[in-house]
Amino acid sequence: MNAPAIRWGVLAPGGIAHDWAAALHAATTSRVVAVGSRALERAQAFAADFGAERAHGSYESLVDDPGVDAIYVASPHSEHHAHALLALGADKPVLVEKAFTRNAIEAATVVDVARTRGLPVVEAMWTRFLPHIDVVRRCLEDRLLGEVRAVEADHGQLLYPDGPQRLADPALAGGALLDLAIYPVSFAHFALGGFTAVQATGTRAETGVDASETIAVAGPQGAIGTLSSTMLAKTPCSASISGTAARVEIPGWFYQPNTVRLLGPDDRELDRFEPPSREHGLAYEAAEFARLLAAGKTESDLLPLDETLRIMQVLDEVRRQLDVTFPGED
Ligand SMILES: NC(=O)c1ccc[n+]([C@@H]2O[C@H](COP(=O)([O-])OP(=O)(O)OC[C@H]3O[C@@H](n4cnc5c(N)ncnc54)[C@H](OP(=O)(O)O)[C@@H]3O)[C@@H](O)[C@H]2O)c1
């Protein structure tokens, strides 16, 4: 609530854009002032839902709106590259939904353009900006866990074959990896500070997208990570980081505002954090973005673009090992 207020333009008013705008309005002083859709009536309906002043019948018209301070790109993965470049081309800072792009080459193009033009860009990996992850960050920085030796995280949701068609469609860069596995991958990357090895195995859906994967990673200090994801079943969605002195555990839905337990090697609970609220978690990334703009910064220290690029390279490597490609990828 005490982050600076900015005027947002929402590009692509789909499912997450609705959740994001609701969280923004409930928990920050920033507002959605404009929205752009491929169809004017969808933009008008979204604008009416959120009291936005202007509805645009194209994304081009939205990014040219002079009354917008920043663009939130909420289209499918396949479109992020083009839509982020569209916003940057109009000199607009941009918050890009995860996965940042389809692949690392597309991501690098967006980052290069943003850096060349001096414009802020952040990957909307909302978990990274949540209070309980800040607590985990401080546990790591204060070395409460000792030497980190193991990370576990999983993310499974029953989304195929009866869920959103976007997830089943290779042309929209669907599949479990970019939608779901990116959470465990990003969490482990944060916990270990990077990976020195990535080994994946998985299954594919009938449409050719990946349906499930388990990803074993090694960290620079000899730690291991065991990550898994599926769109074929709901799984516990928990996460933990274990060190020589203690471990942190985040119970189910680790990527949402949640509890953090600090446990000793004897399993005794040493401390516990409860989030101030379990609602409106998407507002934290928007607040971070507003703070960047106000401070004249172009990248978030909590998720720098170089880390976004490294995470995209990991996702590319997993897809290479699973032999999953998207049409139109070079
Ligand atoms: N942070 C989170 O918790 C979270 C949760 C779910 C999804 N996401 C991410 O948010 C993004 C969008 O997911 P979503 O579930 O909101 O998708 P969605 O409901 O399908 O909405 C995507 C919107 O993109 C627009 N669009 C532009 N080009 C399109 C194309 N070629 N095909 C289909 N739609 C197109 C459409 O709006 P118009 O046609 O009206 O312009 C559509 O409503 C993805 O990157 C996903 O990973 C994040």
The ligand as a Gaussian input file, in Angstrom:
#p B3LYP/6-31G(d) Opt

LIG

0 1
 N        1.066000     -15.352000     -12.092000
 C        0.196000     -16.333000     -12.109000
 O       -0.246000     -16.815000     -11.080000
 C       -0.310000     -16.831000     -13.414000
 C       -1.452000     -17.643000     -13.454000
 C       -1.919000     -18.030000     -14.686000
 C       -1.263000     -17.658000     -15.848000
 N       -0.135000     -16.896000     -15.758000
 C        0.577000     -16.492000     -16.976000
 O       -0.183000     -15.472000     -17.606000
 C       -0.112000     -15.600000     -19.012000
 C       -1.519000     -15.688000     -19.572000
 O       -2.178000     -16.775000     -18.993000
 P       -3.780000     -16.777000     -18.813000
 O       -4.101000     -18.036000     -18.098000
 O       -4.270000     -15.511000     -18.268000
 O       -4.231000     -16.923000     -20.355000
 P       -5.648000     -16.598000     -20.986000
 O       -6.710000     -16.603000     -19.943000
 O       -5.771000     -17.474000     -22.168000
 O       -5.500000     -15.081000     -21.474000
 C       -4.533000     -14.712000     -22.402000
 C       -5.040000     -13.514000     -23.204000
 O       -4.053000     -13.216000     -24.180000
 C       -4.659000     -12.642000     -25.312000
 N       -4.026000     -13.243000     -26.494000
 C       -3.162000     -12.606000     -27.314000
 N       -2.737000     -13.402000     -28.280000
 C       -3.364000     -14.578000     -28.115000
 C       -3.340000     -15.806000     -28.828000
 N       -2.593000     -15.966000     -29.939000
 N       -4.111000     -16.801000     -28.371000
 C       -4.854000     -16.668000     -27.266000
 N       -4.921000     -15.518000     -26.530000
 C       -4.171000     -14.481000     -26.962000
 C       -6.152000     -12.876000     -25.208000
 O       -6.749000     -11.618000     -24.922000
 P       -7.403000     -10.688000     -26.086000
 O       -7.635000     -11.565000     -27.284000
 O       -8.661000     -10.182000     -25.471000
 O       -6.423000      -9.610000     -26.354000
 C       -6.313000     -13.775000     -23.986000
 O       -7.437000     -13.450000     -23.212000
 C        0.810000     -16.783000     -19.268000
 O        2.111000     -16.303000     -19.425000
 C        0.710000     -17.602000     -17.994000
 O        1.854000     -18.402000     -17.711000
 C        0.337000     -16.469000     -14.583000

